[in-house]
Amino acid sequence: MAKYKCKPIGKSLSKEKTIYQNLKDMIGTDTKVYYIMYLYCPEYLKGATEKPIESFVDLKSRYEVFSETITEEICKRYLLEEGVQSAVKWLLKRLHQKKMIELYNTYYQKALDGDTQAFKAFLDFSETFFKEDKENGLTALLSRIPDSEINKIDEEDYSYTYEE
């Protein structure tokens, strides 16, 4: 009987895009992506775990995409662009979802510790929190149906004749 040894390659095989990749797809430029991440989620910037980015000057010194002519005032104007606003909204939604999960876990832990108010809050919060997922689950299930099958439904003859 042969034994197989699998060695990890060292890279993640996740198909999930990073925050940076999603923002880059939406906006297109590194300068805008790094600026948005600096404003809304600096902890996700590369190297920020070792030494946090504390100012725009610090951000500019870490990333070569910020040329000498790019100032903080110019970057603030990026926030008025429609594409940037859509990307910020997407990012805030992701961050909000993270906070909701943390809140869910907090209520759950307090409920386990015997806090009856937290237990009630946990039940109410759970109902709302997972209600959205049911709808998204149905949408995901329906999205698996190929367009060719949906077109067949439109082509079917539903006329009815009654014979005795």
Secondary structure, DSSP 4 states (H G I P E B T S, - for coil): ---------SS----PPPHHHHHHHHH--HHHHHHHHHHH-GGGSTTTTTS---SHHHHHHH-TTS-TT--HHHHHHHTTSHHHHHHHHHHHHHHHHHHHHHHHHHHHHHHHTT-HHHHHHHHHHHHHHHHHHHHHHHHHHHHTS-HHHHHHHHHS--------
